[in-house]
Amino acid sequence: MSSNLHDLPDSPCIGVCSTLFDEVCKGCGRTAAEVSNWVFLTDEEKRAIWTRIECDGTAMRFKYDKL
């Protein structure tokens, strides 16, 4: 992952939300709480979430990048 948060998109969202039905969004890999609170999180908190979802790599966001 990039060490500079500002090199990343504003959020991991790819517009494929499943948080109404799933605990973790299948599109971006964030929890519903992370999605709803994203704008209030510090850069450090956002960086930690980016790191976790990139390491997990199961969200659609990462599967399409590899095609």
mmCIF file of the N, C-alpha and C atoms, coordinates in Angstrom:
data_MODEL
# 
_entry.id   MODEL 
# 
loop_
_atom_site.group_PDB 
_atom_site.id 
_atom_site.type_symbol 
_atom_site.label_atom_id 
_atom_site.label_alt_id 
_atom_site.label_comp_id 
_atom_site.label_asym_id 
_atom_site.label_entity_id 
_atom_site.label_seq_id 
_atom_site.pdbx_PDB_ins_code 
_atom_site.Cartn_x 
_atom_site.Cartn_y 
_atom_site.Cartn_z 
_atom_site.occupancy 
_atom_site.B_iso_or_equiv 
_atom_site.pdbx_formal_charge 
_atom_site.auth_seq_id 
_atom_site.auth_comp_id 
_atom_site.auth_asym_id 
_atom_site.auth_atom_id 
_atom_site.pdbx_PDB_model_num 
ATOM 1   N N  . MET A 1 1  ? 0.829   -1.183  0.000   1.00 0.00 ? 1  MET A N  1 
ATOM 2   C CA . MET A 1 1  ? 0.000   0.000   0.000   1.00 0.00 ? 1  MET A CA 1 
ATOM 3   C C  . MET A 1 1  ? 0.868   1.239   0.000   1.00 0.00 ? 1  MET A C  1 
ATOM 4   N N  . SER A 1 2  ? 0.362   2.248   -0.629  1.00 0.00 ? 2  SER A N  1 
ATOM 5   C CA . SER A 1 2  ? 1.067   3.524   -0.650  1.00 0.00 ? 2  SER A CA 1 
ATOM 6   C C  . SER A 1 2  ? 1.135   4.100   0.756   1.00 0.00 ? 2  SER A C  1 
ATOM 7   N N  . SER A 1 3  ? 2.260   4.686   1.108   1.00 0.00 ? 3  SER A N  1 
ATOM 8   C CA . SER A 1 3  ? 2.396   5.268   2.435   1.00 0.00 ? 3  SER A CA 1 
ATOM 9   C C  . SER A 1 3  ? 1.702   6.622   2.523   1.00 0.00 ? 3  SER A C  1 
ATOM 10  N N  . ASN A 1 4  ? 1.393   7.221   1.376   1.00 0.00 ? 4  ASN A N  1 
ATOM 11  C CA . ASN A 1 4  ? 0.753   8.525   1.354   1.00 0.00 ? 4  ASN A CA 1 
ATOM 12  C C  . ASN A 1 4  ? -0.728  8.357   1.057   1.00 0.00 ? 4  ASN A C  1 
ATOM 13  N N  . LEU A 1 5  ? -1.567  8.640   2.028   1.00 0.00 ? 5  LEU A N  1 
ATOM 14  C CA . LEU A 1 5  ? -3.014  8.504   1.881   1.00 0.00 ? 5  LEU A CA 1 
ATOM 15  C C  . LEU A 1 5  ? -3.527  9.339   0.722   1.00 0.00 ? 5  LEU A C  1 
ATOM 16  N N  . HIS A 1 6  ? -2.862  10.437  0.435   1.00 0.00 ? 6  HIS A N  1 
ATOM 17  C CA . HIS A 1 6  ? -3.334  11.341  -0.614  1.00 0.00 ? 6  HIS A CA 1 
ATOM 18  C C  . HIS A 1 6  ? -3.049  10.806  -2.016  1.00 0.00 ? 6  HIS A C  1 
ATOM 19  N N  . ASP A 1 7  ? -2.308  9.724   -2.124  1.00 0.00 ? 7  ASP A N  1 
ATOM 20  C CA . ASP A 1 7  ? -2.095  9.069   -3.412  1.00 0.00 ? 7  ASP A CA 1 
ATOM 21  C C  . ASP A 1 7  ? -3.224  8.091   -3.731  1.00 0.00 ? 7  ASP A C  1 
ATOM 22  N N  . LEU A 1 8  ? -4.097  7.850   -2.761  1.00 0.00 ? 8  LEU A N  1 
ATOM 23  C CA . LEU A 1 8  ? -5.202  6.910   -2.918  1.00 0.00 ? 8  LEU A CA 1 
ATOM 24  C C  . LEU A 1 8  ? -6.489  7.649   -3.291  1.00 0.00 ? 8  LEU A C  1 
ATOM 25  N N  . PRO A 1 9  ? -7.493  6.940   -3.825  1.00 0.00 ? 9  PRO A N  1 
ATOM 26  C CA . PRO A 1 9  ? -8.792  7.578   -4.056  1.00 0.00 ? 9  PRO A CA 1 
ATOM 27  C C  . PRO A 1 9  ? -9.356  8.110   -2.743  1.00 0.00 ? 9  PRO A C  1 
ATOM 28  N N  . ASP A 1 10 ? -10.325 9.020   -2.835  1.00 0.00 ? 10 ASP A N  1 
ATOM 29  C CA . ASP A 1 10 ? -10.920 9.605   -1.625  1.00 0.00 ? 10 ASP A CA 1 
ATOM 30  C C  . ASP A 1 10 ? -11.466 8.546   -0.678  1.00 0.00 ? 10 ASP A C  1 
ATOM 31  N N  . SER A 1 11 ? -11.987 7.460   -1.216  1.00 0.00 ? 11 SER A N  1 
ATOM 32  C CA . SER A 1 11 ? -12.460 6.355   -0.383  1.00 0.00 ? 11 SER A CA 1 
ATOM 33  C C  . SER A 1 11 ? -12.324 5.067   -1.184  1.00 0.00 ? 11 SER A C  1 
ATOM 34  N N  . PRO A 1 12 ? -12.401 3.927   -0.508  1.00 0.00 ? 12 PRO A N  1 
ATOM 35  C CA . PRO A 1 12 ? -12.312 2.643   -1.204  1.00 0.00 ? 12 PRO A CA 1 
ATOM 36  C C  . PRO A 1 12 ? -13.573 2.302   -2.006  1.00 0.00 ? 12 PRO A C  1 
ATOM 37  N N  . CYS A 1 13 ? -14.620 3.091   -1.893  1.00 0.00 ? 13 CYS A N  1 
ATOM 38  C CA . CYS A 1 13 ? -15.907 2.797   -2.522  1.00 0.00 ? 13 CYS A CA 1 
ATOM 39  C C  . CYS A 1 13 ? -15.781 2.684   -4.039  1.00 0.00 ? 13 CYS A C  1 
ATOM 40  N N  . ILE A 1 14 ? -16.436 1.651   -4.597  1.00 0.00 ? 14 ILE A N  1 
ATOM 41  C CA . ILE A 1 14 ? -16.515 1.496   -6.048  1.00 0.00 ? 14 ILE A CA 1 
ATOM 42  C C  . ILE A 1 14 ? -17.967 1.556   -6.514  1.00 0.00 ? 14 ILE A C  1 
ATOM 43  N N  . GLY A 1 15 ? -18.872 1.968   -5.617  1.00 0.00 ? 15 GLY A N  1 
ATOM 44  C CA . GLY A 1 15 ? -20.283 2.118   -5.976  1.00 0.00 ? 15 GLY A CA 1 
ATOM 45  C C  . GLY A 1 15 ? -21.053 0.818   -6.035  1.00 0.00 ? 15 GLY A C  1 
ATOM 46  N N  . VAL A 1 16 ? -20.549 -0.215  -5.394  1.00 0.00 ? 16 VAL A N  1 
ATOM 47  C CA . VAL A 1 16 ? -21.226 -1.510  -5.335  1.00 0.00 ? 16 VAL A CA 1 
ATOM 48  C C  . VAL A 1 16 ? -21.431 -1.843  -3.866  1.00 0.00 ? 16 VAL A C  1 
ATOM 49  N N  . CYS A 1 17 ? -22.345 -1.156  -3.218  1.00 0.00 ? 17 CYS A N  1 
ATOM 50  C CA . CYS A 1 17 ? -22.549 -1.338  -1.780  1.00 0.00 ? 17 CYS A CA 1 
ATOM 51  C C  . CYS A 1 17 ? -23.393 -2.560  -1.469  1.00 0.00 ? 17 CYS A C  1 
ATOM 52  N N  . SER A 1 18 ? -22.971 -3.287  -0.455  1.00 0.00 ? 18 SER A N  1 
ATOM 53  C CA . SER A 1 18 ? -23.764 -4.414  0.019   1.00 0.00 ? 18 SER A CA 1 
ATOM 54  C C  . SER A 1 18 ? -23.950 -4.346  1.530   1.00 0.00 ? 18 SER A C  1 
ATOM 55  N N  . THR A 1 19 ? -23.676 -3.185  2.135   1.00 0.00 ? 19 THR A N  1 
ATOM 56  C CA . THR A 1 19 ? -23.722 -3.095  3.594   1.00 0.00 ? 19 THR A CA 1 
ATOM 57  C C  . THR A 1 19 ? -25.131 -3.154  4.161   1.00 0.00 ? 19 THR A C  1 
ATOM 58  N N  . LEU A 1 20 ? -26.156 -3.053  3.328   1.00 0.00 ? 20 LEU A N  1 
ATOM 59  C CA . LEU A 1 20 ? -27.518 -3.250  3.828   1.00 0.00 ? 20 LEU A CA 1 
ATOM 60  C C  . LEU A 1 20 ? -27.764 -4.723  4.123   1.00 0.00 ? 20 LEU A C  1 
ATOM 61  N N  . PHE A 1 21 ? -27.021 -5.592  3.466   1.00 0.00 ? 21 PHE A N  1 
ATOM 62  C CA . PHE A 1 21 ? -27.231 -7.033  3.585   1.00 0.00 ? 21 PHE A CA 1 
ATOM 63  C C  . PHE A 1 21 ? -26.052 -7.780  4.197   1.00 0.00 ? 21 PHE A C  1 
ATOM 64  N N  . ASP A 1 22 ? -24.872 -7.193  4.124   1.00 0.00 ? 22 ASP A N  1 
ATOM 65  C CA . ASP A 1 22 ? -23.656 -7.854  4.588   1.00 0.00 ? 22 ASP A CA 1 
ATOM 66  C C  . ASP A 1 22 ? -22.964 -7.036  5.670   1.00 0.00 ? 22 ASP A C  1 
ATOM 67  N N  . GLU A 1 23 ? -22.282 -7.710  6.573   1.00 0.00 ? 23 GLU A N  1 
ATOM 68  C CA . GLU A 1 23 ? -21.524 -7.016  7.618   1.00 0.00 ? 23 GLU A CA 1 
ATOM 69  C C  . GLU A 1 23 ? -20.341 -6.260  7.017   1.00 0.00 ? 23 GLU A C  1 
ATOM 70  N N  . VAL A 1 24 ? -19.744 -6.851  5.985   1.00 0.00 ? 24 VAL A N  1 
ATOM 71  C CA . VAL A 1 24 ? -18.628 -6.224  5.278   1.00 0.00 ? 24 VAL A CA 1 
ATOM 72  C C  . VAL A 1 24 ? -19.042 -6.059  3.818   1.00 0.00 ? 24 VAL A C  1 
ATOM 73  N N  . CYS A 1 25 ? -18.851 -4.864  3.279   1.00 0.00 ? 25 CYS A N  1 
ATOM 74  C CA . CYS A 1 25 ? -19.236 -4.570  1.900   1.00 0.00 ? 25 CYS A CA 1 
ATOM 75  C C  . CYS A 1 25 ? -18.440 -5.421  0.920   1.00 0.00 ? 25 CYS A C  1 
ATOM 76  N N  . LYS A 1 26 ? -19.135 -6.059  0.010   1.00 0.00 ? 26 LYS A N  1 
ATOM 77  C CA . LYS A 1 26 ? -18.468 -6.885  -0.995  1.00 0.00 ? 26 LYS A CA 1 
ATOM 78  C C  . LYS A 1 26 ? -17.765 -6.029  -2.036  1.00 0.00 ? 26 LYS A C  1 
ATOM 79  N N  . GLY A 1 27 ? -18.159 -4.770  -2.172  1.00 0.00 ? 27 GLY A N  1 
ATOM 80  C CA . GLY A 1 27 ? -17.532 -3.878  -3.145  1.00 0.00 ? 27 GLY A CA 1 
ATOM 81  C C  . GLY A 1 27 ? -16.190 -3.339  -2.690  1.00 0.00 ? 27 GLY A C  1 
ATOM 82  N N  . CYS A 1 28 ? -16.160 -2.816  -1.445  1.00 0.00 ? 28 CYS A N  1 
ATOM 83  C CA . CYS A 1 28 ? -14.932 -2.140  -0.984  1.00 0.00 ? 28 CYS A CA 1 
ATOM 84  C C  . CYS A 1 28 ? -14.226 -2.830  0.175   1.00 0.00 ? 28 CYS A C  1 
ATOM 85  N N  . GLY A 1 29 ? -14.898 -3.718  0.873   1.00 0.00 ? 29 GLY A N  1 
ATOM 86  C CA . GLY A 1 29 ? -14.262 -4.439  1.974   1.00 0.00 ? 29 GLY A CA 1 
ATOM 87  C C  . GLY A 1 29 ? -14.383 -3.775  3.332   1.00 0.00 ? 29 GLY A C  1 
ATOM 88  N N  . ARG A 1 30 ? -15.083 -2.627  3.398   1.00 0.00 ? 30 ARG A N  1 
ATOM 89  C CA . ARG A 1 30 ? -15.246 -1.944  4.681   1.00 0.00 ? 30 ARG A CA 1 
ATOM 90  C C  . ARG A 1 30 ? -16.517 -2.409  5.390   1.00 0.00 ? 30 ARG A C  1 
ATOM 91  N N  . THR A 1 31 ? -16.534 -2.243  6.706   1.00 0.00 ? 31 THR A N  1 
ATOM 92  C CA . THR A 1 31 ? -17.740 -2.531  7.472   1.00 0.00 ? 31 THR A CA 1 
ATOM 93  C C  . THR A 1 31 ? -18.737 -1.394  7.262   1.00 0.00 ? 31 THR A C  1 
ATOM 94  N N  . ALA A 1 32 ? -19.987 -1.630  7.627   1.00 0.00 ? 32 ALA A N  1 
ATOM 95  C CA . ALA A 1 32 ? -21.014 -0.591  7.506   1.00 0.00 ? 32 ALA A CA 1 
ATOM 96  C C  . ALA A 1 32 ? -20.632 0.633   8.332   1.00 0.00 ? 32 ALA A C  1 
ATOM 97  N N  . ALA A 1 33 ? -20.073 0.430   9.514   1.00 0.00 ? 33 ALA A N  1 
ATOM 98  C CA . ALA A 1 33 ? -19.655 1.553   10.364  1.00 0.00 ? 33 ALA A CA 1 
ATOM 99  C C  . ALA A 1 33 ? -18.526 2.338   9.706   1.00 0.00 ? 33 ALA A C  1 
ATOM 100 N N  . GLU A 1 34 ? -17.587 1.647   9.079   1.00 0.00 ? 34 GLU A N  1 
ATOM 101 C CA . GLU A 1 34 ? -16.488 2.336   8.402   1.00 0.00 ? 34 GLU A CA 1 
ATOM 102 C C  . GLU A 1 34 ? -17.000 3.147   7.216   1.00 0.00 ? 34 GLU A C  1 
ATOM 103 N N  . VAL A 1 35 ? -17.945 2.583   6.485   1.00 0.00 ? 35 VAL A N  1 
ATOM 104 C CA . VAL A 1 35 ? -18.532 3.293   5.344   1.00 0.00 ? 35 VAL A CA 1 
ATOM 105 C C  . VAL A 1 35 ? -19.248 4.551   5.817   1.00 0.00 ? 35 VAL A C  1 
ATOM 106 N N  . SER A 1 36 ? -20.107 4.409   6.822   1.00 0.00 ? 36 SER A N  1 
ATOM 107 C CA . SER A 1 36 ? -20.927 5.544   7.262   1.00 0.00 ? 36 SER A CA 1 
ATOM 108 C C  . SER A 1 36 ? -20.114 6.617   7.984   1.00 0.00 ? 36 SER A C  1 
ATOM 109 N N  . ASN A 1 37 ? -18.993 6.252   8.560   1.00 0.00 ? 37 ASN A N  1 
ATOM 110 C CA . ASN A 1 37 ? -18.182 7.221   9.307   1.00 0.00 ? 37 ASN A CA 1 
ATOM 111 C C  . ASN A 1 37 ? -16.936 7.680   8.567   1.00 0.00 ? 37 ASN A C  1 
ATOM 112 N N  . TRP A 1 38 ? -16.754 7.259   7.330   1.00 0.00 ? 38 TRP A N  1 
ATOM 113 C CA . TRP A 1 38 ? -15.522 7.518   6.587   1.00 0.00 ? 38 TRP A CA 1 
ATOM 114 C C  . TRP A 1 38 ? -15.102 8.981   6.619   1.00 0.00 ? 38 TRP A C  1 
ATOM 115 N N  . VAL A 1 39 ? -16.033 9.887   6.401   1.00 0.00 ? 39 VAL A N  1 
ATOM 116 C CA . VAL A 1 39 ? -15.690 11.319  6.333   1.00 0.00 ? 39 VAL A CA 1 
ATOM 117 C C  . VAL A 1 39 ? -15.227 11.876  7.679   1.00 0.00 ? 39 VAL A C  1 
ATOM 118 N N  . PHE A 1 40 ? -15.520 11.169  8.759   1.00 0.00 ? 40 PHE A N  1 
ATOM 119 C CA . PHE A 1 40 ? -15.140 11.634  10.092  1.00 0.00 ? 40 PHE A CA 1 
ATOM 120 C C  . PHE A 1 40 ? -13.848 11.000  10.605  1.00 0.00 ? 40 PHE A C  1 
ATOM 121 N N  . LEU A 1 41 ? -13.317 10.019  9.892   1.00 0.00 ? 41 LEU A N  1 
ATOM 122 C CA . LEU A 1 41 ? -12.124 9.310   10.336  1.00 0.00 ? 41 LEU A CA 1 
ATOM 123 C C  . LEU A 1 41 ? -10.872 10.144  10.100  1.00 0.00 ? 41 LEU A C  1 
ATOM 124 N N  . THR A 1 42 ? -9.887  9.938   10.949  1.00 0.00 ? 42 THR A N  1 
ATOM 125 C CA . THR A 1 42 ? -8.598  10.608  10.771  1.00 0.00 ? 42 THR A CA 1 
ATOM 126 C C  . THR A 1 42 ? -7.839  9.930   9.628   1.00 0.00 ? 42 THR A C  1 
ATOM 127 N N  . ASP A 1 43 ? -6.812  10.587  9.128   1.00 0.00 ? 43 ASP A N  1 
ATOM 128 C CA . ASP A 1 43 ? -5.979  9.985   8.083   1.00 0.00 ? 43 ASP A CA 1 
ATOM 129 C C  . ASP A 1 43 ? -5.379  8.667   8.564   1.00 0.00 ? 43 ASP A C  1 
ATOM 130 N N  . GLU A 1 44 ? -4.975  8.617   9.813   1.00 0.00 ? 44 GLU A N  1 
ATOM 131 C CA . GLU A 1 44 ? -4.395  7.389   10.372  1.00 0.00 ? 44 GLU A CA 1 
ATOM 132 C C  . GLU A 1 44 ? -5.420  6.247   10.365  1.00 0.00 ? 44 GLU A C  1 
ATOM 133 N N  . GLU A 1 45 ? -6.654  6.543   10.749  1.00 0.00 ? 45 GLU A N  1 
ATOM 134 C CA . GLU A 1 45 ? -7.708  5.521   10.751  1.00 0.00 ? 45 GLU A CA 1 
ATOM 135 C C  . GLU A 1 45 ? -8.005  5.046   9.331   1.00 0.00 ? 45 GLU A C  1 
ATOM 136 N N  . LYS A 1 46 ? -8.070  5.988   8.387   1.00 0.00 ? 46 LYS A N  1 
ATOM 137 C CA . LYS A 1 46 ? -8.311  5.622   6.989   1.00 0.00 ? 46 LYS A CA 1 
ATOM 138 C C  . LYS A 1 46 ? -7.179  4.764   6.450   1.00 0.00 ? 46 LYS A C  1 
ATOM 139 N N  . ARG A 1 47 ? -5.949  5.131   6.765   1.00 0.00 ? 47 ARG A N  1 
ATOM 140 C CA . ARG A 1 47 ? -4.781  4.374   6.320   1.00 0.00 ? 47 ARG A CA 1 
ATOM 141 C C  . ARG A 1 47 ? -4.846  2.939   6.846   1.00 0.00 ? 47 ARG A C  1 
ATOM 142 N N  . ALA A 1 48 ? -5.250  2.777   8.103   1.00 0.00 ? 48 ALA A N  1 
ATOM 143 C CA . ALA A 1 48 ? -5.357  1.443   8.706   1.00 0.00 ? 48 ALA A CA 1 
ATOM 144 C C  . ALA A 1 48 ? -6.423  0.606   7.985   1.00 0.00 ? 48 ALA A C  1 
ATOM 145 N N  . ILE A 1 49 ? -7.519  1.232   7.619   1.00 0.00 ? 49 ILE A N  1 
ATOM 146 C CA . ILE A 1 49 ? -8.584  0.520   6.906   1.00 0.00 ? 49 ILE A CA 1 
ATOM 147 C C  . ILE A 1 49 ? -8.105  0.127   5.512   1.00 0.00 ? 49 ILE A C  1 
ATOM 148 N N  . TRP A 1 50 ? -7.477  1.068   4.801   1.00 0.00 ? 50 TRP A N  1 
ATOM 149 C CA . TRP A 1 50 ? -6.922  0.751   3.481   1.00 0.00 ? 50 TRP A CA 1 
ATOM 150 C C  . TRP A 1 50 ? -5.967  -0.437  3.578   1.00 0.00 ? 50 TRP A C  1 
ATOM 151 N N  . THR A 1 51 ? -5.098  -0.427  4.566   1.00 0.00 ? 51 THR A N  1 
ATOM 152 C CA . THR A 1 51 ? -4.125  -1.507  4.735   1.00 0.00 ? 51 THR A CA 1 
ATOM 153 C C  . THR A 1 51 ? -4.847  -2.838  4.941   1.00 0.00 ? 51 THR A C  1 
ATOM 154 N N  . ARG A 1 52 ? -5.844  -2.835  5.820   1.00 0.00 ? 52 ARG A N  1 
ATOM 155 C CA . ARG A 1 52 ? -6.581  -4.071  6.112   1.00 0.00 ? 52 ARG A CA 1 
ATOM 156 C C  . ARG A 1 52 ? -7.300  -4.603  4.878   1.00 0.00 ? 52 ARG A C  1 
ATOM 157 N N  . ILE A 1 53 ? -8.001  -3.741  4.160   1.00 0.00 ? 53 ILE A N  1 
ATOM 158 C CA . ILE A 1 53 ? -8.776  -4.237  3.019   1.00 0.00 ? 53 ILE A CA 1 
ATOM 159 C C  . ILE A 1 53 ? -7.865  -4.651  1.856   1.00 0.00 ? 53 ILE A C  1 
ATOM 160 N N  . GLU A 1 54 ? -6.706  -3.992  1.712   1.00 0.00 ? 54 GLU A N  1 
ATOM 161 C CA . GLU A 1 54 ? -5.760  -4.404  0.675   1.00 0.00 ? 54 GLU A CA 1 
ATOM 162 C C  . GLU A 1 54 ? -5.117  -5.741  1.022   1.00 0.00 ? 54 GLU A C  1 
ATOM 163 N N  . CYS A 1 55 ? -4.777  -5.938  2.281   1.00 0.00 ? 55 CYS A N  1 
ATOM 164 C CA . CYS A 1 55 ? -4.190  -7.222  2.707   1.00 0.00 ? 55 CYS A CA 1 
ATOM 165 C C  . CYS A 1 55 ? -5.193  -8.354  2.540   1.00 0.00 ? 55 CYS A C  1 
ATOM 166 N N  . ASP A 1 56 ? -6.454  -8.085  2.884   1.00 0.00 ? 56 ASP A N  1 
ATOM 167 C CA . ASP A 1 56 ? -7.504  -9.085  2.722   1.00 0.00 ? 56 ASP A CA 1 
ATOM 168 C C  . ASP A 1 56 ? -7.709  -9.386  1.241   1.00 0.00 ? 56 ASP A C  1 
ATOM 169 N N  . GLY A 1 57 ? -7.828  -8.334  0.427   1.00 0.00 ? 57 GLY A N  1 
ATOM 170 C CA . GLY A 1 57 ? -7.893  -8.471  -1.022  1.00 0.00 ? 57 GLY A CA 1 
ATOM 171 C C  . GLY A 1 57 ? -9.095  -9.187  -1.599  1.00 0.00 ? 57 GLY A C  1 
ATOM 172 N N  . THR A 1 58 ? -10.149 -9.407  -0.809  1.00 0.00 ? 58 THR A N  1 
ATOM 173 C CA . THR A 1 58 ? -11.299 -10.161 -1.305  1.00 0.00 ? 58 THR A CA 1 
ATOM 174 C C  . THR A 1 58 ? -12.415 -9.282  -1.866  1.00 0.00 ? 58 THR A C  1 
ATOM 175 N N  . ALA A 1 59 ? -12.371 -7.985  -1.618  1.00 0.00 ? 59 ALA A N  1 
ATOM 176 C CA . ALA A 1 59 ? -13.415 -7.085  -2.110  1.00 0.00 ? 59 ALA A CA 1 
ATOM 177 C C  . ALA A 1 59 ? -13.341 -6.972  -3.628  1.00 0.00 ? 59 ALA A C  1 
ATOM 178 N N  . MET A 1 60 ? -14.479 -6.706  -4.263  1.00 0.00 ? 60 MET A N  1 
ATOM 179 C CA . MET A 1 60 ? -14.520 -6.527  -5.709  1.00 0.00 ? 60 MET A CA 1 
ATOM 180 C C  . MET A 1 60 ? -13.525 -5.488  -6.200  1.00 0.00 ? 60 MET A C  1 
ATOM 181 N N  . ARG A 1 61 ? -13.293 -4.471  -5.376  1.00 0.00 ? 61 ARG A N  1 
ATOM 182 C CA . ARG A 1 61 ? -12.355 -3.394  -5.739  1.00 0.00 ? 61 ARG A CA 1 
ATOM 183 C C  . ARG A 1 61 ? -11.005 -3.981  -6.144  1.00 0.00 ? 61 ARG A C  1 
ATOM 184 N N  . PHE A 1 62 ? -10.563 -5.014  -5.494  1.00 0.00 ? 62 PHE A N  1 
ATOM 185 C CA . PHE A 1 62 ? -9.245  -5.596  -5.757  1.00 0.00 ? 62 PHE A CA 1 
ATOM 186 C C  . PHE A 1 62 ? -9.288  -6.690  -6.813  1.00 0.00 ? 62 PHE A C  1 
ATOM 187 N N  . LYS A 1 63 ? -10.399 -7.361  -6.935  1.00 0.00 ? 63 LYS A N  1 
ATOM 188 C CA . LYS A 1 63 ? -10.526 -8.419  -7.936  1.00 0.00 ? 63 LYS A CA 1 
ATOM 189 C C  . LYS A 1 63 ? -10.529 -7.836  -9.342  1.00 0.00 ? 63 LYS A C  1 
ATOM 190 N N  . TYR A 1 64 ? -11.178 -6.685  -9.530  1.00 0.00 ? 64 TYR A N  1 
ATOM 191 C CA . TYR A 1 64 ? -11.236 -6.078  -10.857 1.00 0.00 ? 64 TYR A CA 1 
ATOM 192 C C  . TYR A 1 64 ? -9.901  -5.442  -11.238 1.00 0.00 ? 64 TYR A C  1 
ATOM 193 N N  . ASP A 1 65 ? -9.133  -4.995  -10.256 1.00 0.00 ? 65 ASP A N  1 
ATOM 194 C CA . ASP A 1 65 ? -7.821  -4.409  -10.537 1.00 0.00 ? 65 ASP A CA 1 
ATOM 195 C C  . ASP A 1 65 ? -6.865  -5.447  -11.140 1.00 0.00 ? 65 ASP A C  1 
ATOM 196 N N  . LYS A 1 66 ? -7.096  -6.720  -10.839 1.00 0.00 ? 66 LYS A N  1 
ATOM 197 C CA . LYS A 1 66 ? -6.185  -7.773  -11.266 1.00 0.00 ? 66 LYS A CA 1 
ATOM 198 C C  . LYS A 1 66 ? -6.559  -8.368  -12.623 1.00 0.00 ? 66 LYS A C  1 
ATOM 199 N N  . LEU A 1 67 ? -7.679  -7.937  -13.186 1.00 0.00 ? 67 LEU A N  1 
ATOM 200 C CA . LEU A 1 67 ? -8.119  -8.491  -14.480 1.00 0.00 ? 67 LEU A CA 1 
ATOM 201 C C  . LEU A 1 67 ? -7.341  -7.884  -15.622 1.00 0.00 ? 67 LEU A C  1 
# 
